Structure formats: C-alpha cells, structure tokens
Amino acid sequence: MENTEQEIFHDASCENLAPNSTKIFAGSFAPEDEIRSKDFSILPFSDPRQELPGRSPVQRFSIWSMLKEFVGNDLTHISLPIILNEPLSTLQKYFECFSHGGDMYNLMNTTDPIERLEYIAGVFAVSQSSLAHRIYKPFNPLLGETYEIMNNNKDFYFVTEQVSHHPPISAIHFQLPKIRVRGFIGQSIKFWGTSIDILIDGTFNYEFLDENGEVETLITLSNVPPCSARNIIMGNIWLERHGVMHFVNHTTGHKLNLNFKKKNWFNNRELHAVEGVLVDKNGKELRNLYGNWNNEVWSCTPETYKRIKAHSNLSKGPDSKLLCKAIPKLPNSEQYFNMPQFSIALNELRENMNLPPTDARFRPDISFLENGDLERASAEKHRLEEKQRAARRLREARGETWTPLWFDLVPNPATKKEEWLFNYKYLEQNFHKCPDIY
C-alpha cells in the first residue's frame, strides 16, 4: 500500500524584513548569521534531538530490480520494501514546508503584497532543497493517521490528518497569530522504467488575518510541480522538480508564476534552477525571482534581471534581495537517511506531549526503522497494511463510510470552494473517539 511520495522539504533560512530585529532559530538549528527576526521557534521544545537513535541501513539496493515488474503502473497502491523508506510519515514530512521560523515571522509582520508573494514563493522553492540528495521515501499515511506540532500556548500549531486513502488525501491546517494556512495534498506515482514521476495534486491557501481574526488577504499556492527520480536503471539517482507553480493574491490581483526548470540534456546549467515573474493586476512586471531551489532564491527588479541574464558572471544586482537560503547538508547526513537536522526531531516523543493515539509518532514501523531494526520494521509495516485492509472490508460489509475527525469537507468562506477545513475540535484534546489504526 506504499507510495513513493517525494514531497520533500528542507529547513531553510530567510532574510529579514525588519532590519533591527533580533535573531531567530528555526528549531534552534539555523546558523546565527542566516535568520534574523524575533525569537520564534517553530518546534514545541527548545532542545530537540540532534541525531536518530539508529543509523540508516548500509546495504546497497537496486530500485530497478525491485520495481521492474511494475513499469507503466501507478505505484500508489503497491507495497514496497522497507529498505526504500526513511523513518518519517508523509504527514510529518509535510511540516518541513513550514519549518522556517524566520519566514513565518516575516510573513506575519509585513503587509506589502509584493513581499508576501515573493517570500512565500522563494521559501517554498528552497524548502525543496533536500530533495536533491534525499532519495528515501516517507511512509504512506494510514487512513485516520494524524500529526501535530504545537507550542504550549497553542498560539501556533500544525495539524494534519489523512482524510482519504483511495485517492490518498492529506488535509493540513497551520495556525499562527496573523496567518492561517489551509490546504490538502494528494498524489499519484508513475514508474516509467528509467524514471519515477510523482504527480502532486494540492493547494495551499495563505489567509492573512486582521485584528479580529477575519481574512483580510488571501494568497493561493497551486499547481505544485511534479517530482521526478531519474537514472533508475544505472543507480546514480538524482531528483528534480519541473513545471510552473502559481501564486495568486486574490485580494490585490498580484500574481507570481515560478518555473522549476528541467535539466538540460547537454549540461547541468538548468538543473534545480528556478525563474519567476511577479506582476500586478494589470500584468505589469514588478519583480523577477531567480536562483536554484537547492541553494538560494533571489528577487530583483526587471531591469536588474535583464542585466543578470545578459552577463553570465553576474549573480545579483544592487536591488537584488535574498529571499531564502538552504542550510548546508549535515556532514554525517548519510548516517541518518540524508535527513536535514530539523527533520530528525519530527518523530521525537516527550512525556509531556498530549497526543492522540493516531499520531504518526506512535507508528511502530517508523519507530523500529529509526532504531535501525529493519526486520521488525518490515513486519510491522506489513501488519499495519493488513489491519487497514481488514478495517476497510469491515466498513464495506456494514455499509459504512469513513468520516475524518478533525477536518470537514465544507465550503471555504474565503475561496467559496468546497475544501477540507479544520473544525478546531482537535484543540479540545478529547481523543477518546480516535480509531485504533496501529
């Protein structure tokens, strides 16, 4: 029942909007000279673990030999060997997209529509940076599985729930004092023999709130580019995103299209490159975005961008602004599935955490894998898949349908579309109705 979802994110550092602000650490991991704004940690504890209890497996394996019988098929519904997994659920991996404390603080404290658009786009692009070297896949969420990140005051929290299994859909809610992010993500995975394409169906709505908690600005992020794993047969696998992503400010009419460029067959010049144009409601170009999503993304005026394009040795101009810069890969990251350090803390359990029994931290297969026990991890993965199938057959026999607990499929007042919206019952922390999925 596993899929090869590669919606991969990386902790990143972001330039400041407030020049006189103090330093911020995204989960205390960001280098001091890279994030500057209010002290705003995005993890619920100040001393997250620095390493996994176990190491990633050392044995070599061939993805081609494991998948060759499935050429042309959708891998979403196929159970794959545990050796391909990293010790995270896909739900946990989604939070990596929101792991940048500096970025969230900056967005909360600017009202400029241009800055809002370019920072959302730039940070999303760089949040993909670990994709360039991180080929292990997260575990496919079980139906009803959840994951949360919440601080003690509940003034920021991230909650996600697997609301559908066929097709797989994850509903997401991220709440901050001045921003609410609502979204969903689904995917299909195609294996073509020499490559794997992960096709993403998802939308994020960034709702900027006024002092009364009402939506004053709505920005939509859509058309997430596909992710492709290349060179499957030869074994030296590399990954890329490719396609045009759309960012729209529905309140002011500003739009930004960000092109994730495909690798050129003759050289690596376009590999991981991004290029974007931000326009006003009349189509006038205001800013250009450029850079590499695995390293850093900048913005500048159209005039400056023309000069940069005309001179191959010129990387920035006098009005260029760094939107986001990836934090360097850990020196020993290969020991931990090439996971960025922020991600190492995502499955950490603490005694004072009041979590539902469906939280991904309680998944035994993930727990065994992060402790280095592949045999027991594989056995638990198989048991959980069979338990999920048995539960589905029982519902079908009874004529029952699955109803998520924490998200409802209802019209969104901001977008006027039917979407999976957080119903806020989760915050009551009354978890006695949670299903037994593990």
N, C-alpha and C positions, 0 to 999 in steps of 0.2 A: 504493500500500500504506500510505499515511499515515493516521493518525487525528488527531482534534482533541482529544486528551487535554489537559485543562486542570488536571491535578493540580498546582496552582501554590502554591509556598511562598515565604516571605519571612524574611529574617534578622530576629530579634526579640530584645528584651532582657527579662530576667526579674528579678523581685525576689529578694532574698536570703533564704535560710533561716538563714544564720549571720551575725549582725549584726557580728561582729568580724573577718570575713574580708577578704581583700584583693581588689583589683579584677581583673576578668576581661574579656577582649576576645574575642568570638566572631570568630575570624579576624582580629582586630585592627581590626574595623570598628565595634564598638558604642561609642556615646558613653560617656564615663567615668562619668557620673552615673546610668547606667541598669543596668549589670550589676555586681554586687558579689559576689564569691566567690573561690575560689582561681584562680590564673592557669592557665587551662585552654583553650588554643587548640584549635579543632576542625579547623583546616586543617593540612596537613603542613609548611607553611613560614610563616615569620613576616612575610614581606614580599610578600604576594600582589599581583598587578597591580591597578591602580586603574581601568583602562579597557580596552576591547576594541581590537584593532589597527585595526578598521574601524568604520564607522558603520552604523546601521540604514538601510534604503532610505527615500528621501524621497518616492517616488511614492505617490499615493493609489490605493486599490483598493477595489472593492466585493465583499464576501464574498457578497452575494446573487447578483451576476452570475456568480460562479464556481461557486456551489452550487445554483442554482435548478433544474437538471435532476435533482437528487438528493433532492428533497423526499420525506420519508417513509422514506428509506433509512438504513441503518447506514453511516456514513462510515468505519468501521474498515478496510474493505477497499478504499478508494478512494484513489488517488494524487492529492494536491492540490498546487497550485503552491507553489514555494519562497518566494514573497513572503509566505506566511502563517506562515513558520517564524521562530523565534528560534534562535541558534546554540548550542543545548544538546540533548542527547538526553534523552528522558523519564527514562532511568536516572539521569542527572546531576541532573535536577530533583527526583527523589525524595529526594536527600540534603539538599535545602533544608529538609525536615521535621525534620532532626536537626542543623541548623546552629547551634543555640544552646548555646554552651559553658557559659554560666552555668546554664542549665536542666539540662543533663546532670550537672553537678557537684552541683547542689542535689538532684537525684533520687538520686544516689549516696550522699548524706550525710544523708538523713532516713529514719527507719523508721516514721514516722507514716502509717498507711494513708489518712487523710483528706488530708494534704498531698500524698501521692503521687498520689492520684486527681485532685485539683483542679489540681495543677501539670501533669500530663500533658494533661488536657483543656484547660486555659487556654492552654498553649503551642501545642498542636495548632491550636486555633482561630485564634490570632494568626499562626501560620505561614502562613495562607492570605491574609495581608493584601495582598500584591502582586497577587493575583487581581483586585482592584478596578480596576486600571488597566493590567493586563498581558495584552493580548489575543493576542499572538503565541503560536504553539504550538510545543512541542518536537518534535524528530524522533522518529518512531516507531522503537523499537529493532529492530535486526535480530536474527534468531534466533542465539543464541550470543554476542551482544554483552554486554560487561561494563563495570563501572565500579567504581573503588575510591578510597577516601580512607583513608590510613594514616599514622600517625606513625612515627618512626624506631624506636621501641621495640616497636611492634606491640601496645601495651597498649590502644590504641583503634584500631578500623578499621571501615570500612563497605565491604561488598562486595555488589554486586547483579549478577544475570545474567538475561538474557531466556531463560527456560526453555521457552516455548511461543510459537508465532506465531499459530496458529488453535486456540483463542482466545488473544489476547495475554496472557501472564502474566509478570510480573517477580517473581523471588524476591529477598528482601532479608535481610541479616544485618548488625547493628550491634553491635559488641562494645566494652564498657567494663569497667574493673576490677570493678565491682559490679553492672552491668546488662548483660543481653543482650536485644536486640530482634530478634525473628524475624517475618517477615511475607511476604505476597505481595500483589500488586496486579494486577488485570485491569480491563478497561473495555469498554464499548460506547458508540457515539456515534450519536445520532439527530438528524436535521435535519428540523425541522417547518415550515420556510419563514420564520417570523418569529423563531425561536429555535433554538439548538442545545443539546441535553441530553447531558451526559457522565455516564454511569451507572457508578459505581465499585463493583467487587467486590473487597474487600480486608479483611484482618485483620492487626493487629499484636499480638504477644504481648510484653509487657514482663516479662522474667524477672529478678527481683532475686535476686542470688546471695549465699550465705553465705561464710564464710572458706574453705570447702573447695570452692567453685565449684558447690555444689548449689543448686537453685532453692528459695528459702525463701518467696517471694511471687510470684504470677502475676497480672498485670493485663492484660486483653484490651481492645483498642480495635477496634470493629467498626461496621458499617453507616455507612461514610463517606458523607456526604450528596452527592447529585448536584450537579454544577455546571452552570449554565445561562448561555449567552450570549444576551442579549436585544437586541431592536431591530435585528435583522439588516438588514431592508429599508431603514430610514431611515438607517442608517450610524453613528449615535451609539451605539455598542455599549457595554453595561455588563454586568457579570457578577455572579452571586450564587451562593452555596451555600444549599441549603434542605433541611431534613429533620432528623431526630433521630439523633444519634450516641450509641452506647452504650459505656460504660467499666465494666468489672466487675473487682473484686478477688476472684478465686476462692478466695483463702486466708482472707480475713476476712468475705466476704459483702457488703462495701460496694459500692454501685452509683451510677453517675452517668449521667444522661441529659442531653445537651446539645443544645438545639434551635437550629438555624440558621434564623432566621425568614425567611419570604418577604416581599418588598417589598409594602407595601400599595398598592393601585391608586390610592388617593386622596391619599396623601402618601408621603414618604420616611422616615417615622418608624421603620419596621421594617427598612429596608434595612441589611443587614450586622449586624443585631442578633443576639445570642445570649443564651440564657436556660437555665440548668441547675439541677438539683436533685440533691444528693448525699444518699443515705440509707444507714442501716446495714442489717444483715441482717434486721432486723425491720420495715424500711420506715420507720423514724423519720427525719424530715428533720433533717440536721445542718448543711448549708451550702447556700447558693444561689450560683450563678455568673451574672454578667450583664456586659453591655458590648457592644462591637462588634468583630467579628473583624478588621476592617481598621484598628483603632486600639489598643484595650486591653480586657482582660478582668479582672474583679474577682471576689472571693468574699466572702461575709459570712454572718452567722447569719440564720436565717429571720425573726427579729424585726426585725432591721435592714432586711432586704429588703422586708418589708411597709411599713415607713416610707418607703423609697425609692420604692416603687410608688405610694404614696399622695400623694407630693409630687413633682410633675414637675420642680421646680427642684433636687431633691436627688439628687446623683450618688453619694454614698458616706456611710457612717456611721462611728462610732468604731471598729468592729471590721472594717471593710472592708479587704481585703488585695489589693494589685495582684499578679496572677499573671503577666501578661506584657503588654508594651507594644511596639508595632511601631516600628521605626526609621523615621524620616521618609524619604520618597521623595527620591532624589537630584535636585538642581536641574537637571542635564542628562541625566536618565534617558531622555528621549525619543530621545537620540542612540544609546542602547545598548538598543533594544528594550524600554525600560521595565524592564530587569532590575535588581533590587537589587544593591548593590555586592558582597555576598557571592557572588552567582551569577556575577559577571564573572570570578572566579578559578577556577571549577569546570572550565573546559576548558583551563586553563593547563598547559603541558608544561615540565618541567625535566629537565636532562641526567641527574641522579642518580636519576630515578624508574625503578624496575624494574617495568614494566607488561607484561601480556600483550598480544599483537598485537590482541586483540579489544576492548581498552579504548576507550571512546567518544571519548577524546581523539584517537585516530588516524583517526576518520571524516573522509574528505576533503571530503564535502559540508558538514559542520559547519565545518571549517577554512576553506573558501572563503567561506562565508557570514559568519563572524566577521571576515574580512578585507575584506568588502564586495564580493566578486566574485559577484554573483547568477548570471551566466551559467554560470560553471564549477561553482558550487554546484548549480545545477539539473541540469546534465549528469551530475555525479557522483551525485546523488540517484537519477536515472533508472538509471544504470549499476548501482548497488548493489541497487536493487529488482529489476532483471532478473537479476542474479547470484544473488540469493536465490531467485527463482522457478526458475532453472535448477538450482540445488542441490536444491531440493525435488523437482523432476521426476526428477532422477537417483536420489535416495533411493527414490522410489516405484517406479522401474523396477527397482531392485535389491532391493526388498522390505525396505528398511532403515527404521528409526525413529530419530528424533533423541534423543540422550541428553545431557543437560547435564553439564558437567564438575565444577561446584563445588557443586551442590545436588542432593540426592536426595529423591525423594518417598517418605517413610517416616513411621511413627507418631512423633509428638512425645511424649516421655515426660511432659512437663508437662501437655499438653492431652488426651492419649490420642487425638488425631485425626491422620489422615494429612495431612502438610504438607510443603512444600518446605523442607528443613533444610540448612543449610550443613554440608559434610562436612570442612571445615578443610584440605583438600588444597591449596587456593589459597595458604595461608601458606607452603607449601614452595617456592613461586615457580618451579616446574618447568613451564614453559609450552610445551614443545615439541609437546604434543598439541593445542594450540589450533587450531580451524578457521580457514581463510582466508576471512573474510567480507567483507573490504574490497578 
